[in-house]
Amino acid sequence: MINKPKSGFQKHGLEHVSPSSVNKARNALDAWIASYLYKCRFPTGWAPLQGSSVEKGVDQGLYYPDTDSKKCVQLAMDHMRNKSKMMKNQYDELEKREKIVTQMVETALEQIRPLGIPEQPPRGGRNQHKVEIPVFCENFTINCIGYLDYWFPKKNLCLDLKTTAKAPTDWSLDHGIQAAVYKKAVHRKWKTKADVKFFYALTRKKDPYLWLEMDNPDFYIASFKRTIRNLERLLTAHNREELLGMIPHNPDSYYWNDADAIRAELYPDPA
């Protein structure tokens, strides 16, 4: 029996990818190497914490629609307060972001609640629906895992919640890849060609939301697979020390905000 050669991902102990991990590799390969090859855990910044806090409040209001929106906002702020205890400038940041979180939670509930009650994810683990799809790339296959924010089976709709300051005019490559993968994966999981929409809760006062719907996933799937192929070739040809030494480090990337300890370990200043 001939043993099939390992892919570059398997060589480095990576058994699956996700839209977010592939996007991270394309946008900030140095941070990807630190995360996935050196298992470094980057600190959570205020922007992603704000997003996860809004999602906590919106979860409550969608899954339990009798919950008053003010209670949902309170849950969101409690989450942000609890998770930011060790973060810099906590008092100032909480004060600054409370109005933003309030607007985002209330706007999202106002817009999404008319769709009905989404299906509850399975108990245990993260409060999202896990979907999987194999990605076939030339001489190897790797599993892709994603997590849906909300699934409305009666509407045949997958919905993802985004929080941002700037309203997109169209699909960004990162979000387009995520939506395209969801569209393919939902079809595989539930045997239905579902709609995939992203709802953007914005910081602006006028028109504080935006909807985008994924109509043609082919371009984004092709880009997704291209990045995976390129990444696999790098992983096949080099060990992690070589990759760390050959990939330029960009400390200005937001991934490295407040990550001084990781940077000092992997990219120490020259003596």
Residue pairs with C-beta under 8 A, 6 or more apart in sequence:
7 139
7 140
7 142
7 232
7 235
7 236
8 231
8 232
8 233
8 234
8 235
8 236
8 237
9 15
9 17
9 140
9 142
9 231
9 232
9 235
11 235
11 236
12 36
12 37
12 235
12 240
14 36
14 235
15 142
15 143
16 142
16 143
16 144
16 145
17 135
17 142
17 143
17 144
17 145
17 228
18 144
18 145
18 146
19 144
19 146
19 174
19 177
19 178
19 181
19 224
20 178
21 32
21 35
21 36
22 177
22 224
22 227
22 228
22 231
23 173
23 174
23 177
23 178
24 31
24 32
24 35
24 255
25 32
25 227
25 231
26 173
26 227
27 174
27 253
28 250
28 253
28 255
29 247
30 247
30 248
30 249
30 250
30 253
30 267
31 42
31 253
31 255
31 256
33 240
33 243
33 244
33 247
34 40
34 42
34 262
34 266
35 41
35 42
37 240
37 243
37 244
38 240
38 244
38 266
40 259
40 262
40 265
40 266
42 255
42 256
42 259
42 262
43 257
43 258
43 259
44 83
44 87
45 254
45 257
45 258
46 84
46 87
46 93
46 97
47 254
49 80
49 83
49 84
49 87
50 80
50 97
50 100
50 101
50 163
51 162
51 163
52 79
52 83
53 76
53 77
53 79
53 80
53 83
53 101
54 76
54 101
54 104
54 105
54 108
54 161
54 163
54 201
55 149
55 161
55 163
56 75
56 76
56 79
57 72
57 73
57 74
57 75
57 76
57 79
57 101
57 105
58 72
58 76
58 105
58 108
58 109
58 112
58 161
59 127
60 67
60 71
60 72
60 75
61 67
61 69
61 72
61 105
61 108
61 109
61 113
62 109
62 112
62 113
62 117
62 118
62 150
63 117
63 118
63 120
65 113
65 117
69 105
69 106
69 109
72 105
72 109
73 101
73 102
73 105
73 106
76 101
76 105
77 94
77 98
77 101
80 94
80 97
80 101
81 94
84 90
84 93
84 94
87 93
88 258
100 203
103 201
103 203
103 205
103 208
104 163
104 201
104 202
104 203
104 208
105 201
107 201
107 202
107 208
107 209
108 161
108 199
108 201
108 209
111 199
111 209
111 211
112 150
112 159
112 161
112 199
115 152
115 155
115 157
115 159
116 152
116 154
116 155
118 150
118 151
118 152
118 159
119 129
119 151
119 152
119 153
121 127
121 128
121 129
121 130
122 129
126 147
128 147
128 148
128 149
129 147
129 148
129 151
130 145
130 146
130 147
131 145
131 146
131 147
131 148
131 182
131 185
131 186
131 188
131 189
132 143
132 144
132 145
132 146
132 185
132 188
132 189
133 143
133 144
133 146
133 181
133 184
133 185
133 188
134 141
134 142
134 143
134 144
135 141
135 142
135 143
135 144
135 224
135 225
135 228
137 225
137 228
137 229
137 232
138 229
140 232
142 228
142 232
144 181
144 185
146 178
146 181
146 182
146 185
148 158
148 159
148 160
148 182
148 186
149 159
149 160
149 161
150 158
150 159
150 160
150 161
151 157
151 158
151 159
151 186
152 158
152 159
153 190
155 195
156 192
156 193
156 194
156 195
157 194
157 195
157 196
157 197
158 182
158 183
158 186
158 194
158 195
158 196
158 197
159 196
159 197
159 198
159 199
160 178
160 179
160 182
160 196
160 197
160 198
160 199
161 198
161 199
161 201
162 175
162 198
162 199
162 200
162 201
163 200
163 201
164 200
164 201
164 202
164 203
165 202
165 203
165 204
166 202
167 200
167 202
167 204
167 207
167 210
168 175
168 200
168 210
168 212
170 212
171 179
171 212
171 214
171 220
173 220
173 223
175 198
175 212
176 214
176 219
176 220
176 223
177 220
177 221
177 223
177 224
179 196
179 198
179 212
179 214
179 217
179 220
180 196
180 214
180 217
180 218
180 219
180 220
180 221
180 224
181 217
181 220
181 221
181 224
182 196
182 214
183 193
183 194
183 196
183 214
183 217
184 217
184 221
186 192
186 194
186 196
187 193
187 194
195 213
195 214
196 213
196 214
197 211
197 212
197 213
197 214
198 211
198 212
198 214
199 209
199 210
199 211
200 209
200 210
200 211
200 212
201 208
201 209
202 208
202 209
202 210
214 220
234 243
235 243
238 246
244 266
249 263
249 266
249 267
250 256
251 263
251 267
256 262
256 263
